[in-house]
Amino acid sequence: MKKKLYQATLSCLAVTALYSPAHSETLKEAMAAAYLNNPTLQAKRASVRAIDETVSQAKSGWRPSVVGSGRYGYKHSESVATFASSGNTNPRNLSLEVRQPVFKSMKTVNTVNEARSQVNAAREELMGVEQKILLDSVTAYINVLRDMAVLDLTKSNVAVLKRQLEASEDRFRVGEITRTDVAQSKARLSRSLSEKIKAESALTASRAAYMKTVGNAPADIERPASLPAMPASEEAALEMARNNNPKLRAAEYIENAAGYNVKRQFGNLGPSVDVVARLSKSWENFSQTDTSTAKEIVAEMTIPLYQSGSVSSNIRQARQVENQRRLESIAVERDVTEQVRNAWEGYREATARIASSEDQIIANDIALEGVRQESEVGSRTTLDVLDAEQELLDSRVSLVRAQGDQYIAAYNLLSVAGKLTANEMQLDVTLYDPSANSKKVDNKFFGWDIE
């Protein structure tokens, strides 16, 4: 008997709580749509492309600079010497200077390394945003499914209570029950109508969240066939997070960048050497027939002796920032460890709650049938029947919520472990490669076009 009731209960849930139309949008399709269309993710990609330019800017310290200049004017001169003279000239000059840095006390090297570390950190932050958007899409998808199922259950409950009220009124007319029993049926129907309205409101909110994240309104969506591949244990999840969590990896790159910044600031204390080539030509500097041309190639060395304390202050500041980044990296590692443990417990708790809710449904279904039979012979009241029906509804809603929580907890655990990416989830999309833009702009000398 218990086995038959259990199978009947699961069949009912398959129709109501796990509604799945013939032509449905799958969870992976929703995740793919969010990956391609979410504006927050696209904005972060643009931000990373902007940070890519810092490497090209840092490399400019190795490249030559070319400066051209010109001068044109009017000059009136008078001489009061033995032979007095006066005249007007138009002095003009053209010059070209090419400056090639040769040595900058390793400032350029450390600037480039700092920029690369910042780019790597930005890429990890992009991966974090990608994971957040995918997790948000999963959450929105599951919430819509959950709220659709809860609404179906509340609608079914309203229909049941309407029939219950009609039966109570019929029994009251023949004198089997009192007016109190009818009032109790009416009150419970009013409560179920309120719960239906509340479920409709929750579904509307879930649909809005879905559209915000995925980019389109949810049409026909279906429950995922299975959970994603999960870590074998909590320790395995922790190990994955230590190796793959984008927040942790970004913090490490930011710490490295701070170290290179310290070295770059020390470079301001050392000498710099440039090779300079100049070409200039002048006309009418002293007379209308005056013309001069100058060509030179020189090596210039600059040795800072005292910079009013600014460089020393910058070094102290950079070292404090480096210490700050190191401590922040430790804090992020602890935070990630906490998140993994909480996510694992959330997944474990939701899984256990599913089993408990299924047992409750079986027990409440048996209890409701018994209370109804006992009510027919007068040993149970109408209120007992209504309470039994409410307990069965509550246990079914609890199962639906637990199933949704299990999916969200599973994907949340993968996100903390650094595995909730378009590549790991095998989404049917063209993966965005953040290194492609870097390769284009790292050594780009000219042009201001972007992609």
HUGI-V237849 format. One line per field, one symbol per residue. burial: # if it has 9 or more other C-alpha atoms within 8 Angstrom, else .. A space follows every 50 residues. Layout:
burial->???
This chain:
burial->....##..#..###.#####...####.#######.##..##.##..##. ######.##..#.#.......................############# ########.######################################### #####.##..##.##..##.##....#...##.###.##..##.##..## .##..######.###.#..####..........#.###.###.####### ##################.################..#.##......... ...#......#..##..##.##..##.##..##..##.###.##.##..# #.##..##.###.#####..##.##....#######.##.###.###### ######################..#.#......#..##..##........ .
